[in-house]
Amino acid sequence: MADLIVKSAVKEALNDHNVSADFYEALDDEVTEVLEDAARRSEANDRKTVQPRDL
């Protein structure tokens, strides 16, 4: 999957903290997993539309 996060937005959200370079990849992996889980839930409910309740 492509990079899903925006580094500048992460830096802004964590403005009082330093962010290590490998944090972004780990965060992207976590987001990818959340999206894949949500897609599976929508498919399990016979939907192609992913909805907030799938999170």
N, C-alpha and C positions, 0 to 999 in steps of 0.2 A: 504494500500500500504506500501511497505517497505520504509525505510529511503532512500531518494534520494540524500541527500547532504552529502558532506564529510566535517566534522567539521574542520579538519586541513586546508583544502583549504579555507574555509570561514575565519578562523582566519588569514591566510596568506593574503587574499585579503583585509581584514580590519585591517592590521597590526598596524595602528596607533590608533586603537580603542579597547576598551574592548567590549566583547560580552557576553551578559547575557545568562544564561543556557536555558531559555525559548525561546530565539531568534531562535534557531535551529529548534525547533518544528514548530514555526510559519512560518519560511522560507520553511520548508519541505511541510507544508500545501499549501503555495502559489505555489510552484513548482508543486505539485500534481494537483492543480486546472488548471494551465497552460497546463499541459500535457493532462488532461481530455478534456479541451476545444479544443486543437489541434486535438485530436482523433475524437471528434465529427465533426469538420470541414472536416477532411479527409473523414469520413463516409458520410457526407452530399454531398460530391463531388464524391461519388462512388469509393473511393480509400481506400485501406488497408494500404498504405504507407503514413506515416505522413511526411510532407515536411515543409521546413522553412516557406512557405507561409501560413501554418496553424497556425502559431503563431500570 
